[in-house]
Amino acid sequence: MSTHLVVGAGPVGSEVARLLADDGQDVVVVTRHGSGPDLPGVRLVATDAASVDALLLAAPEASAIYNCANPAYHRWAQDWPPLAAAMLSYAERTGAMLAICSNLYGYGPVSGPMSEALPFAATGTKGRVRAQMWLDAKAAHDAGRIRATEVRGSDYICANDNSLIGSSRVVPRILGGKSVSLIGSVNAEHTWTAPADAARLLVTVAGAERGWGRAWHVPSNAPRTQRQVVDDLADTAGVPHVPVKSLPGAMVKLLGLFSPAIRELSETAYQRDRPFVVDDSAARVTFGLEPTPWGEILDQIIEHYRRAS
């Protein structure tokens, strides 16, 4: 049995902890407030993950450290660099594999499906921050100082308020037969990633030498437009389809005056205003992984909100 250090207890971090615990591993989950899954074999620690000394105190040694942190969206530029540096330093000091859960921001605006071979060409601050995190880890890996890998998923589809469509701002309206207004095009094809699939790939590549030293795209279901996802959720719930429209740009700007997260969305408008499609064939072929069936994902979302009502 090995110790695994998981930083972050959101949908991905919690699932990583569950997968490892189910495999009989000793798991330490670090968050600022000590939150996380209440599971046998999982120890929850409240500490500052931006401090390598705090990480070492939480887990003096580990076979792997999983970066599943999720700073506030409007504070990426301030919060990510010290977090990433602390985890990289922890990996270097302890010999732990550094497994990073990331996204597609580093590529910037693209034309056509995104593969891992695309160069980083982010035009915004958040994309450059995420790109630099991997560049630093890759440089340390290539220099033999650490072992590192990264998985990149698209927007998460799950029952969570950080999800574009799976949030409490959207799904209860579908269940109640009310119209839905969404940010960006409702007709552009978009890849949606299940957090559980990101977690499964992260644990897989962390434990397989052939997964080290490069990035991997999370196996995800076929692209669906926002309108199609809303219709799919209605069909799953057995309720009539509801009207779906795109929020006018002026309204998004107005909402941004009251919400820092919405205000920051303008930087990545290209992800929602045009097709945003992932090529995940490398992970499928190399590790034989497939995404969670689309119907199962939708069932989980509907069940969550029906239980909460």
C-alpha positions, 0 to 999 in steps of 0.5 A: 500500500502506497500513500497518495496525496490529492490536492483538491476535493472538487468533482475530480479530486474526490473521485481520484480519492475514491478510486485510489481508496477502492484500490486499497491505497492510503489517501491524503486529501488536502484542501484549505478547509479540510473538505473531501470525501468521507471514505475508509482509507482517506484522511482529510487535511486542512492546510495551505497547499501553496506551501510545500512545507504544509504539504510535507507535513500533511504527507511526508512522503507519497508515491504520487501527488495529484493536482486537482485544485480549483482556485476561484476562476477570477484568481487564477493568475494570483493563486495558480503559480504558488500552488503549482510551484509548491506541488512541483517542489513536493514532487522533487523533494519526495520523488512523488509522481506529479499528476496534473488535472488541467484543461484546454485553455493553453491552446488558445483559439483553434480551428478544428479538433484539438489534439495533444500535438497542438502548440500552446498559443493562449491569448489570455492570462488564464490560458497562459497560466495553465500552459506555464504550469505544464511547461514548468513540470515538463521541463523538470521531468525532462531534466530528470528532477521529477516524473510528471504527466497531465490530463486535459478535459473540456468543460465538465458535464456534471451536477455542479454549479461550476458546470455550464449546463449541469448547474442549479441555474439550469437543470431545475429550470428544465425540470420545471418547464422553464426556458433556459438562457446560456452563455455563448452559442447554443448551436456550436458543437462542444465536447463535454467531459465527465469529471469521473473520466478525468479522474480515471485517466489521471489515476491511470497515467500516474500509475503507468510509465508510458503515460509520463512526460506528456499530456493526454486528453480525457476520453469524452462523449461525442460533441453536443451543442448546448441546445442538444444537451438541454434537450437530452436532459429533458428527455432523460427526465421525461419532461417536455423540451424547453426554449433555449436561447443565448444570452445577449452579449450586453446581458453577459457584461451586465451580469459580469458587474456582479459576478467576477467569474462571469466577467472573466468568461470574456477571455475564453468566449471563443470556447463557446462561440464556435465549435470546441471539439477534442480529439481524445484518440491517444488516451483511448488507444493507449489505455483502452479507456472509454468515456462514461456513457452519455445516458449515465451522465445525464441520469446522474445529473437529473437524479441529483436535482430531483433528490435536492428538490 
